[in-house]
């Protein structure tokens, strides 16, 4: 029986917040895999703030998605047909398959995953790029020590929720910054953060002084802007600031707002360093094994915010930029 693919192609470079007309929704027949290729059917597609960077025509750590190209996205899938000896029909796999129902691939960058160990969505959250970002960003770049005060922004998001829990595992005092009472309750009551700051209803600067009276040793930043500035004003001598993302700035139509409190780095002999998960590919297995052990021991949890329907992609993506998701946002395909 002939198969039909549905996919989103980039139609225009968004200005400000992306909208549906920035993509074209296409239907097409599914081609048969050639020698060395495999055909996969997507089960779940990861939605990440980085997608907003990928569709800008600017120099970055990956080439921008081209106009007319399939929208880039990570996903987990099932092998539907294979002419690649590494993969058999029925294998579950993860890879950069794009926002589509079916994908043809030569197998490069595709990895098998085991749904008997954890449910497939976990391979896009705690055991996927999200988990690796939290693990290496905090432990390698932030270098927390027992007794440190660790503050993380977007703390109820996919990366932030894991950063806070790993910091607790390492013996730190953890304060999360999140938007809204529900998110603040989640990170304290369910994830075990020591305190939460609701940036929508509190003065973040004053709350940081209250919850971090001796200052901040590690600040893990996912948002940039005013919250980064507030954290810089409260850092301790020798603090480490981890720059993972700046979601508050991604849809700016003008210049990016940089930190005005950067001289605090000088005063406190602190470091501010970017972290990129792609730098740690050769260590993913080690991190995955350790995080799986923490999960099995009940020390590490993750929440997946799963929205049904590939066709909802443009609107569902916006949940990230409107602070409407808790945990890892993804699409369920089919």
C-alpha positions in Angstrom: 0.0 0.0 0.0 1.3 3.4 -1.0 2.2 5.6 2.0 1.7 9.4 2.2 4.0 11.8 4.0 3.0 15.1 5.6 5.7 17.6 6.5 6.4 21.3 7.2 8.7 23.2 4.9 10.2 26.6 5.9 8.5 29.2 3.7 9.8 32.5 5.2 12.2 33.8 7.8 9.9 34.8 10.7 10.0 38.4 12.0 9.2 38.4 15.7 7.0 35.5 16.8 6.7 32.8 14.2 3.3 32.3 12.6 1.8 29.5 10.5 2.4 31.2 7.2 6.2 31.0 7.9 5.8 27.3 7.0 4.1 25.3 4.2 2.3 22.1 5.1 2.9 19.6 2.3 1.5 16.2 1.4 3.5 13.8 -0.8 4.0 10.1 -1.6 6.6 8.3 0.5 9.6 7.1 -1.5 11.2 3.7 -1.1 14.6 3.6 0.6 17.6 3.1 -1.6 20.6 0.9 -0.9 22.0 2.0 2.5 18.9 3.9 3.5 16.0 3.3 5.9 12.5 4.7 6.1 11.2 5.7 9.5 7.8 6.6 10.7 7.9 9.3 13.4 6.2 8.7 16.7 7.2 11.9 18.6 8.9 15.2 17.5 10.8 17.4 19.9 9.9 21.1 20.1 12.8 23.2 21.3 13.6 26.9 21.7 16.6 26.3 19.5 14.3 25.9 16.5 13.7 29.6 16.6 17.5 30.1 16.1 17.7 27.5 13.3 15.2 29.5 11.1 17.2 32.7 11.3 19.6 33.4 8.4 22.5 34.1 10.8 25.8 32.4 11.6 25.3 29.9 14.4 26.5 26.4 15.5 24.4 24.8 12.8 23.6 26.1 9.3 20.1 27.7 9.1 17.2 25.8 7.8 16.9 26.7 4.1 13.8 28.2 2.6 11.9 25.2 1.1 13.6 22.7 3.4 11.9 20.4 5.9 11.8 22.1 9.3 14.7 20.7 11.4 13.7 18.7 14.5 14.8 15.8 16.6 12.4 12.8 16.9 11.9 9.2 17.8 10.6 6.8 15.2 10.0 3.2 14.2 11.8 1.7 11.2 9.2 1.0 8.5 11.6 -0.2 5.8 15.3 -0.8 5.7 18.1 -1.4 3.2 20.7 -0.5 5.8 22.2 -3.5 7.6 22.5 -1.6 10.9 18.7 -1.3 11.2 15.8 -3.8 11.0 12.1 -3.1 10.5 10.5 -2.5 13.9 13.6 -1.0 15.5 13.0 2.2 17.5 15.4 5.0 16.7 16.2 8.6 17.4 17.6 11.2 15.1 17.3 14.5 13.4 14.3 13.5 11.2 12.5 16.8 10.8 8.9 17.9 11.3 7.2 15.2 9.2 5.4 11.9 9.4 8.0 9.8 7.5 11.7 10.4 6.9 14.3 8.8 4.7 17.8 8.6 6.1 21.2 7.1 5.4 21.5 6.2 9.1 24.1 8.7 10.0 23.4 10.2 13.4 20.6 7.7 13.9 20.7 5.7 17.1 18.6 2.8 18.4 16.6 3.3 21.5 14.9 0.7 23.7 11.2 1.3 24.6 11.4 -1.6 27.1 13.7 0.5 29.3 11.7 3.8 29.3 8.8 5.1 27.2 9.8 6.5 23.9 9.2 10.2 24.8 11.9 9.9 27.5 14.4 9.7 24.7 13.6 13.2 23.7 13.6 14.5 27.3 15.8 13.1 30.1 17.6 10.5 28.0 17.8 12.8 24.9 19.5 16.0 24.0 17.6 17.8 26.7 19.0 15.6 29.4 22.5 15.8 27.9 22.3 19.6 27.9 21.3 19.7 31.5 23.9 17.2 32.6 27.0 18.6 30.8 25.9 22.2 31.1 25.6 22.0 34.9 28.4 19.5 35.7 31.1 20.4 33.2 30.4 24.1 32.8 28.8 25.0 36.1 31.0 22.7 38.2 28.8 22.7 41.3 30.2 21.7 44.6 28.3 20.3 47.7 26.9 23.2 49.6 26.8 25.6 46.6 23.8 27.7 45.9 22.5 27.0 42.3 19.9 29.1 40.6 18.3 28.1 37.4 15.9 30.1 35.2 13.1 28.5 33.1 13.2 26.0 36.0 10.0 24.2 35.0 11.1 23.8 31.4 12.7 20.8 29.8 16.3 21.6 30.7 15.7 23.6 33.8 13.7 20.9 35.7 16.6 18.5 35.2 19.4 21.0 36.1 17.7 21.6 39.4 17.4 18.0 40.3 20.9 17.1 39.3 22.2 20.0 41.4 20.2 18.6 44.4 21.7 15.1 43.7 25.1 16.9 44.0 24.3 18.3 47.4 23.5 21.9 46.4 20.9 24.4 47.6 18.7 25.0 44.5 16.5 27.9 43.7 14.3 27.9 40.5 12.9 30.8 38.6 9.7 30.0 36.8 6.5 31.7 35.5 3.3 31.2 37.5 2.2 29.5 40.7 1.6 26.1 39.2 5.2 25.9 37.9 6.6 27.1 41.2 4.6 24.4 43.1 5.8 21.8 40.6 9.5 22.4 41.0 9.3 22.6 44.8 6.7 19.9 45.7 7.4 17.4 42.9 11.0 17.9 42.0 12.5 18.9 45.4 13.9 22.4 44.7 14.5 24.3 47.9 12.7 27.4 46.7 11.0 28.9 43.7 10.7 32.5 42.4 7.7 33.4 40.3 9.0 36.0 37.9 5.4 36.9 36.9 4.4 38.0 40.4 7.6 38.7 42.4 10.5 41.1 42.3 13.2 38.7 41.1 16.1 40.8 42.4 14.6 41.0 45.9 13.6 37.3 45.9 17.1 36.3 44.9 18.5 38.3 47.8 16.0 36.6 50.1 16.6 33.0 48.9 20.4 33.4 48.3 21.6 35.6 51.2 25.2 34.5 50.7 25.0 34.9 46.9 24.8 32.6 43.9 27.6 30.1 43.2 26.2 28.7 39.9 23.6 30.4 37.8 22.2 28.3 34.9 20.6 30.7 32.4 17.9 29.7 29.9 16.3 33.1 29.4 18.7 36.0 29.2 17.4 39.6 29.5 16.4 41.1 32.8 16.6 37.8 34.8 20.2 37.3 33.8 20.9 40.8 34.9 19.2 40.2 38.3 21.3 37.0 38.8 24.6 38.7 37.9 23.9 41.3 40.7 23.7 38.5 43.2 26.7 36.3 42.3 29.4 35.3 44.8 33.2 35.4 44.5 34.2 32.8 41.9 30.7 32.2 40.6 30.1 30.3 37.4 27.4 31.5 35.0 26.2 28.9 32.5 24.7 30.4 29.3 22.5 27.7 27.8 19.8 29.8 26.1 18.1 33.2 26.0 14.5 32.4 25.2 13.4 35.9 26.2 15.4 37.3 23.3 14.7 34.9 20.4 11.8 36.7 18.9 13.2 40.3 19.3 12.7 42.4 16.2 15.5 44.7 17.4 19.0 44.1 18.9 19.5 41.4 21.6 19.5 42.9 25.1 22.8 42.1 26.7 23.6 42.1 30.4 24.2 45.5 31.9 25.5 44.0 35.2 28.4 42.3 33.5 31.0 44.2 35.6 29.9 41.9 38.4 32.0 39.2 36.7 35.0 41.4 37.2 34.2 42.3 40.8 33.6 38.7 41.8 36.2 37.1 39.5 33.5 35.0 38.1 33.1 33.3 34.7 30.3 33.3 32.2 30.6 30.5 29.6 28.3 29.1 26.9 27.5 25.4 26.8 26.6 23.4 23.7 25.5 19.8 23.9 27.1 18.9 20.6 30.5 19.2 22.2 29.9 16.1 24.3 28.7 13.6 21.8 31.5 11.1 22.8 30.2 11.1 26.4 26.5 10.7 25.8 26.5 7.1 26.8 28.2 7.8 30.1 25.7 10.6 30.9 22.7 8.5 29.8 23.8 5.6 32.0 24.2 7.8 35.1 20.9 9.6 34.5 19.0 6.3 33.9 20.4 5.0 37.3 19.2 8.2 39.0 15.7 7.7 37.4 15.6 4.1 38.6 16.5 5.2 42.1 13.7 7.8 42.0 16.1 10.7 42.2 15.4 12.2 38.8 12.0 12.9 37.2 10.9 14.5 34.0 7.5 15.7 32.7 6.6 15.5 29.1 4.0 17.9 27.6 2.8 16.0 24.6 0.4 17.6 22.1 -1.4 15.4 19.5 -1.1 16.0 15.8 1.6 16.9 13.4 -0.6 19.6 11.8 -0.6 21.6 15.1 3.2 22.3 14.9 3.2 26.1 14.2 0.8 26.8 17.1 2.3 24.3 19.5 5.8 25.6 19.0 4.6 29.0 20.4 3.9 27.4 23.8 7.6 27.6 24.4 7.7 31.4 23.9 4.5 32.1 25.8 5.7 30.1 28.8 2.7 27.7 28.5 4.5 24.4 28.8 5.8 22.5 31.8 8.6 20.0 31.1 9.5 18.8 27.7 7.3 19.9 24.9 6.8 17.5 22.0 4.3 16.5 19.3 2.8 13.0 19.0 2.6 12.1 15.3 -0.5 10.2 14.0 
